[in-house]
Amino acid sequence: MDSGMILHIILGLLLLLIPAGLLYYLERKMLRPFLVAVARMGVQLLVLCLVIWALYKFDSPWLLVVWLVLIAVGSGVLVLKRSKQKGFRLLPAVSGGLLVSVAFVTLWLLALVLPVRVFDPRWFVPVTGLLMGHATAMTIRGLSTYLSALKADEQQYEFLRGNGYTHFKALCPFLTRMLAAVISPSMANLRVLALTSMPLLLVGLLLGGLSPINAFVIMLMMAVACVSVSVLSMAVIVLLADRILFNQYGKLIF
């Protein structure tokens, strides 16, 4: 990093004087939390950039696989924490579901849709990061809804089982609620996607040298992939977690 870049970074950070100044005059109690949040964000971005720099420098498929596994485990911990689940019994199922779904959709995009070199860090890292972030957010909603519905309406499940329904058929009402919890936010996000996060992605792609048409195609494919990976991750998680949630006789034990 040369002195010119340091100067530009300092000039960019000076923009923080605008919100900081308004907080100082209008709401001083929020000034310290604001500065702490900005500092924490800076440290997190620095660590992330160092990790990505290492992935780019060594350009190793094995390191990229390790990267994907680590963010899947970290995302699984975040899902359980935000879903207010005690312990880590579901961690293998949640992390495994996220890992499998993101890996599948990433390979599909990079190998068949775009297509580019799958283990090129310039593509692999941002695509897996974006898909994992979206899948994690949707999994928090879907898993919370699914587990809450099972605990609240366990008698409905037992009633259906007692009337001859298979385990899967008895779970269908709960799976429907889970699917709605995942799809509804995704549909809402798609309605405003062109006005919120997509312009940021478009700017990044254009700054990276892509033509507007190619940038549009990539944005469209990423939007489709985000919706698909969120549903696929929940399906795999439910499949993997079934033996943890139910015993061999189909009784809810979680």
C-alpha positions as CSV (number, residue, x, y, z in Angstrom):
1,M,0.0,0.0,0.0
2,D,1.6,3.2,-1.1
3,S,1.3,6.7,0.4
4,G,-1.1,7.8,-2.2
5,M,-3.6,5.1,-1.3
6,I,-3.3,5.9,2.4
7,L,-4.1,9.5,1.6
8,H,-7.2,8.5,-0.4
9,I,-8.3,6.2,2.5
10,I,-8.0,9.1,5.0
11,L,-9.9,11.4,2.7
12,G,-12.6,8.8,2.4
13,L,-12.9,8.3,6.1
14,L,-13.3,12.0,6.6
15,L,-16.8,11.5,5.2
16,L,-17.6,10.0,8.6
17,L,-17.4,13.5,10.1
18,I,-20.9,14.2,8.6
19,P,-22.8,11.6,10.6
20,A,-20.5,11.9,13.6
21,G,-21.0,15.7,13.7
22,L,-24.8,15.4,13.5
23,L,-24.7,12.8,16.3
24,Y,-22.5,15.0,18.4
25,Y,-24.9,18.0,18.2
26,L,-28.2,16.1,18.3
27,E,-27.7,12.7,20.1
28,R,-24.3,12.4,21.8
29,K,-25.3,9.1,23.5
30,M,-25.2,7.4,20.1
31,L,-21.9,8.8,19.1
32,R,-19.7,6.3,21.0
33,P,-21.7,3.2,19.8
34,F,-21.5,4.6,16.3
35,L,-17.7,5.0,16.4
36,V,-17.3,1.5,18.0
37,A,-19.5,0.0,15.2
38,V,-17.4,1.7,12.5
39,A,-14.2,0.5,14.1
40,R,-15.4,-3.0,14.5
41,M,-16.5,-3.0,10.9
42,G,-13.1,-1.8,9.8
43,V,-11.4,-4.6,11.7
44,Q,-13.7,-7.3,10.3
45,L,-13.2,-6.0,6.8
46,L,-9.4,-6.0,7.3
47,V,-9.4,-9.6,8.5
48,L,-11.6,-10.6,5.7
49,C,-9.5,-8.9,3.1
50,L,-6.3,-10.6,4.5
51,V,-8.0,-14.0,4.2
52,I,-9.1,-13.3,0.6
53,W,-5.7,-11.9,-0.2
54,A,-4.2,-15.2,0.9
55,L,-6.7,-17.1,-1.2
56,Y,-5.9,-15.0,-4.2
57,K,-2.1,-15.2,-3.7
58,F,-1.8,-19.0,-3.3
59,D,-4.7,-19.8,-5.7
60,S,-5.1,-23.3,-4.4
61,P,-8.3,-25.4,-4.8
62,W,-7.7,-27.0,-1.4
63,L,-7.6,-23.6,0.3
64,L,-10.8,-22.6,-1.4
65,V,-12.5,-25.8,-0.2
66,V,-11.3,-25.1,3.3
67,W,-12.6,-21.5,3.0
68,L,-16.1,-22.9,2.0
69,V,-16.1,-25.4,4.9
70,L,-15.1,-22.8,7.4
71,I,-17.8,-20.2,6.3
72,A,-20.3,-23.1,6.4
73,V,-19.5,-24.0,10.0
74,G,-19.4,-20.3,11.0
75,S,-22.8,-19.7,9.3
76,G,-24.2,-22.8,11.0
77,V,-23.2,-21.4,14.4
78,L,-24.8,-18.1,13.5
79,V,-28.0,-19.8,12.4
80,L,-28.3,-21.7,15.7
81,K,-27.5,-18.6,17.7
82,R,-30.1,-16.4,15.9
83,S,-32.7,-19.3,16.0
84,K,-32.2,-19.4,19.8
85,Q,-31.3,-23.0,19.8
86,K,-29.4,-24.2,22.9
87,G,-26.4,-26.4,22.3
88,F,-24.9,-27.6,19.0
89,R,-26.7,-30.8,18.3
90,L,-28.1,-29.4,15.1
91,L,-24.8,-27.9,14.0
92,P,-23.7,-30.8,11.7
93,A,-27.0,-30.8,10.0
94,V,-27.2,-27.0,9.5
95,S,-23.6,-26.6,8.4
96,G,-23.8,-29.7,6.2
97,G,-27.0,-28.4,4.6
98,L,-25.4,-25.0,3.9
99,L,-22.2,-26.5,2.6
100,V,-23.9,-29.0,0.2
101,S,-26.4,-26.4,-1.2
102,V,-23.9,-23.6,-1.7
103,A,-21.3,-26.0,-3.2
104,F,-23.9,-27.4,-5.6
105,V,-25.2,-24.1,-6.8
106,T,-21.7,-22.6,-7.0
107,L,-20.5,-25.5,-9.2
108,W,-23.6,-25.2,-11.3
109,L,-23.1,-21.5,-11.9
110,L,-19.4,-21.5,-12.5
111,A,-19.1,-24.7,-14.5
112,L,-22.3,-24.7,-16.5
113,V,-23.9,-21.3,-16.5
114,L,-21.2,-18.7,-16.8
115,P,-18.9,-20.8,-17.5
116,V,-15.5,-20.0,-15.9
117,R,-12.8,-21.9,-14.1
118,V,-14.5,-23.2,-11.0
119,F,-11.6,-22.8,-8.6
120,D,-10.7,-19.3,-9.8
121,P,-10.6,-17.3,-6.5
122,R,-11.9,-14.2,-8.4
123,W,-15.2,-16.1,-9.0
124,F,-15.3,-18.8,-6.3
125,V,-14.8,-16.5,-3.3
126,P,-17.4,-13.8,-4.1
127,V,-20.0,-16.3,-5.4
128,T,-19.7,-18.6,-2.4
129,G,-19.7,-15.7,0.0
130,L,-22.9,-14.1,-1.5
131,L,-24.7,-17.4,-1.7
132,M,-23.7,-18.4,1.9
133,G,-24.8,-15.1,3.2
134,H,-28.2,-15.3,1.6
135,A,-28.7,-18.9,2.5
136,T,-27.8,-18.2,6.1
137,A,-30.3,-15.4,6.4
138,M,-33.1,-17.5,5.0
139,T,-32.1,-20.5,7.0
140,I,-32.5,-18.5,10.2
141,R,-36.1,-17.8,9.3
142,G,-36.9,-21.2,7.9
143,L,-35.4,-23.2,10.8
144,S,-36.9,-21.0,13.5
145,T,-40.4,-21.4,11.9
146,Y,-40.0,-25.1,11.4
147,L,-38.8,-25.9,15.0
148,S,-41.3,-23.5,16.6
149,A,-44.2,-25.1,14.6
150,L,-43.1,-28.6,15.6
151,K,-43.0,-27.7,19.3
152,A,-46.2,-25.7,19.3
153,D,-48.3,-28.1,17.2
154,E,-46.8,-31.5,18.2
155,Q,-50.3,-32.8,18.8
156,Q,-51.2,-32.1,15.2
157,Y,-48.2,-34.2,14.0
158,E,-49.1,-37.0,16.4
159,F,-52.7,-36.9,15.3
160,L,-51.7,-37.3,11.6
161,R,-49.3,-40.1,12.5
162,G,-52.1,-41.8,14.5
163,N,-54.4,-41.7,11.5
164,G,-52.0,-43.6,9.3
165,Y,-50.0,-40.8,7.7
166,T,-46.4,-41.5,6.9
167,H,-43.7,-39.5,8.6
168,F,-43.2,-37.3,5.6
169,K,-46.9,-36.7,5.1
170,A,-47.4,-35.8,8.7
171,L,-44.6,-33.2,8.4
172,C,-46.0,-31.6,5.3
173,P,-48.0,-28.9,7.1
174,F,-44.8,-27.9,9.0
175,L,-42.7,-28.0,5.9
176,T,-45.2,-25.7,4.2
177,R,-44.8,-23.1,6.9
178,M,-41.1,-23.4,6.7
179,L,-41.1,-23.0,2.9
180,A,-43.3,-19.9,3.2
181,A,-40.9,-18.4,5.7
182,V,-38.1,-18.8,3.2
183,I,-39.9,-17.9,0.0
184,S,-41.9,-14.9,1.2
185,P,-38.8,-12.8,2.2
186,S,-37.1,-13.9,-1.0
187,M,-40.0,-12.7,-3.1
188,A,-40.1,-9.4,-1.2
189,N,-36.4,-9.0,-1.7
190,L,-36.7,-9.6,-5.4
191,R,-39.3,-6.8,-5.7
192,V,-36.9,-4.2,-4.5
193,L,-33.7,-5.9,-5.6
194,A,-33.2,-3.5,-8.5
195,L,-33.4,-0.5,-6.2
196,T,-31.3,-1.7,-3.2
197,S,-28.5,-4.3,-3.3
198,M,-28.4,-4.9,-7.1
199,P,-27.1,-1.4,-8.0
200,L,-24.1,-2.0,-5.7
201,L,-23.4,-5.3,-7.5
202,L,-23.9,-3.6,-10.9
203,V,-21.4,-0.8,-9.9
204,G,-18.8,-3.4,-8.8
205,L,-19.2,-5.4,-12.0
206,L,-18.9,-2.3,-14.2
207,L,-15.9,-1.1,-12.3
208,G,-14.4,-4.6,-12.8
209,G,-14.6,-4.0,-16.6
210,L,-17.7,-6.0,-17.6
211,S,-20.1,-4.7,-20.2
212,P,-23.6,-3.7,-19.1
213,I,-25.1,-6.8,-20.8
214,N,-22.7,-9.2,-19.2
215,A,-23.2,-7.5,-15.8
216,F,-27.0,-7.9,-16.2
217,V,-26.7,-11.6,-17.0
218,I,-24.5,-12.2,-13.9
219,M,-26.9,-10.2,-11.7
220,L,-29.9,-12.2,-13.0
221,M,-28.1,-15.5,-12.5
222,M,-27.0,-14.6,-9.0
223,A,-30.6,-13.5,-8.0
224,V,-31.9,-16.9,-9.2
225,A,-29.1,-18.7,-7.5
226,C,-29.9,-16.9,-4.2
227,V,-33.5,-18.0,-4.2
228,S,-32.6,-21.5,-5.2
229,V,-29.8,-22.0,-2.6
230,S,-32.1,-20.8,0.2
231,V,-34.7,-23.5,-0.6
232,L,-32.2,-26.2,-1.3
233,S,-30.3,-25.5,2.0
234,M,-33.5,-25.9,4.1
235,A,-34.4,-29.1,2.3
236,V,-31.0,-30.6,3.0
237,I,-31.0,-29.4,6.6
238,V,-34.4,-30.9,7.3
239,L,-33.3,-34.2,5.8
240,L,-30.1,-34.3,7.8
241,A,-31.7,-33.1,11.0
242,D,-34.6,-35.6,10.9
243,R,-32.8,-38.3,12.9
244,I,-31.9,-35.7,15.5
245,L,-35.4,-34.3,15.9
246,F,-37.2,-37.7,15.8
247,N,-36.5,-41.2,17.1
248,Q,-36.8,-44.4,15.0
249,Y,-40.5,-44.5,15.7
250,G,-41.2,-41.0,14.4
251,K,-41.6,-39.5,17.9
252,L,-40.4,-35.9,18.3
253,I,-37.5,-36.0,20.8
254,F,-35.8,-32.6,20.3
